[in-house]
Amino acid sequence: LPAGLFDSLTQLNLLVLERNQLQALP
């Protein structure tokens, strides 16, 4: 995979994880 694409996927993954954590809050 191109390095730029990998960086984009990593950033997207982090955004999804943060969103999931926010949704998990009561």
DSSP file (Angstrom, degrees, kcal/mol; ACC not computed):
  #  RESIDUE AA STRUCTURE BP1 BP2  ACC     N-H-->O    O-->H-N    N-H-->O    O-->H-N    TCO  KAPPA ALPHA  PHI   PSI    X-CA   Y-CA   Z-CA
    1    1 A L              0   0    0      0, 0.0     2,-0.0     0, 0.0     5,-0.0   0.000 360.0 360.0 360.0 143.0    0.0    0.0    0.0
    2    2 A P     >  -     0   0    0      0, 0.0     4,-2.2     0, 0.0     5,-0.2  -0.382 360.0-123.9 -63.0 144.5    1.2    3.6   -0.7
    3    3 A A  H  > S+     0   0    0      1,-0.2     4,-2.4     2,-0.2     5,-0.2   0.892 110.7  54.1 -59.6 -40.5    2.3    5.4    2.5
    4    4 A G  H  > S+     0   0    0      1,-0.2     4,-2.1     2,-0.2    -1,-0.2   0.899 108.6  48.6 -61.5 -40.6   -0.2    8.2    1.9
    5    5 A L  H  > S+     0   0    0      2,-0.2     4,-2.5     1,-0.2    -1,-0.2   0.902 110.3  51.7 -66.5 -39.5   -3.1    5.8    1.7
    6    6 A F  H  X S+     0   0    0     -4,-2.2     4,-2.3     1,-0.2    -2,-0.2   0.912 109.2  50.3 -62.7 -42.2   -1.9    4.0    4.9
    7    7 A D  H  X S+     0   0    0     -4,-2.4     4,-2.4     2,-0.2    -1,-0.2   0.905 110.6  50.0 -62.3 -41.4   -1.7    7.4    6.7
    8    8 A S  H  X S+     0   0    0     -4,-2.1     4,-2.5     1,-0.2    -2,-0.2   0.918 110.9  48.6 -64.2 -43.1   -5.3    8.2    5.6
    9    9 A L  H  X S+     0   0    0     -4,-2.5     4,-2.5     2,-0.2    -1,-0.2   0.889 111.1  51.2 -64.3 -38.4   -6.6    4.8    6.7
   10   10 A T  H  X S+     0   0    0     -4,-2.3     4,-2.3     2,-0.2    -2,-0.2   0.928 111.1  47.0 -65.1 -44.7   -4.8    5.3   10.1
   11   11 A Q  H  X S+     0   0    0     -4,-2.4     4,-2.2     1,-0.2    -2,-0.2   0.911 113.1  49.3 -63.3 -41.7   -6.3    8.8   10.6
   12   12 A L  H  X S+     0   0    0     -4,-2.5     4,-2.2     1,-0.2    -1,-0.2   0.905 109.7  51.9 -64.1 -41.1   -9.8    7.4    9.6
   13   13 A N  H  X S+     0   0    0     -4,-2.5     4,-2.4     1,-0.2    -2,-0.2   0.913 109.4  49.7 -60.6 -43.6   -9.4    4.5   12.0
   14   14 A L  H  X S+     0   0    0     -4,-2.3     4,-2.5     1,-0.2    -1,-0.2   0.894 109.6  51.7 -64.0 -39.8   -8.5    6.9   14.9
   15   15 A L  H  X S+     0   0    0     -4,-2.2     4,-2.3     1,-0.2    -1,-0.2   0.913 110.7  48.1 -63.2 -41.9  -11.6    9.1   14.1
   16   16 A V  H  X S+     0   0    0     -4,-2.2     4,-2.5     2,-0.2    -2,-0.2   0.907 111.3  50.2 -65.3 -41.5  -13.8    6.0   14.2
   17   17 A L  H  X S+     0   0    0     -4,-2.4     4,-2.2     2,-0.2    -2,-0.2   0.920 111.4  48.2 -63.4 -43.1  -12.3    4.9   17.5
   18   18 A E  H  X S+     0   0    0     -4,-2.5     4,-2.2     1,-0.2    -2,-0.2   0.915 111.8  50.0 -63.0 -42.4  -12.8    8.3   19.1
   19   19 A R  H  X S+     0   0    0     -4,-2.3     4,-2.3     1,-0.2    -2,-0.2   0.906 110.0  50.6 -63.1 -41.9  -16.4    8.4   17.8
   20   20 A N  H  X S+     0   0    0     -4,-2.5     4,-1.3     1,-0.2    -1,-0.2   0.894 109.5  50.8 -63.3 -39.2  -17.1    5.0   19.2
   21   21 A Q  H  X S+     0   0    0     -4,-2.2     4,-0.6     1,-0.2    -1,-0.2   0.902 109.7  50.1 -65.6 -39.8  -15.7    6.0   22.6
   22   22 A L  H >< S+     0   0    0     -4,-2.2     3,-1.0     1,-0.2    -2,-0.2   0.904 110.1  50.4 -64.7 -40.5  -17.9    9.2   22.6
   23   23 A Q  H 3< S+     0   0    0     -4,-2.3    -1,-0.2     1,-0.2    -2,-0.2   0.771 103.0  61.5 -68.1 -24.7  -21.0    7.1   21.8
   24   24 A A  H 3< S+     0   0    0     -4,-1.3    -1,-0.2    -5,-0.2    -2,-0.2   0.676  82.1 101.7 -77.3 -16.1  -20.1    4.7   24.7
   25   25 A L    <<        0   0    0     -3,-1.0    -3,-0.0    -4,-0.6     0, 0.0  -0.404 360.0 360.0 -68.1 145.4  -20.4    7.5   27.2
   26   26 A P              0   0    0      0, 0.0    -1,-0.1     0, 0.0    -3,-0.1   0.490 360.0 360.0 -70.1 360.0  -23.7    7.5   29.2
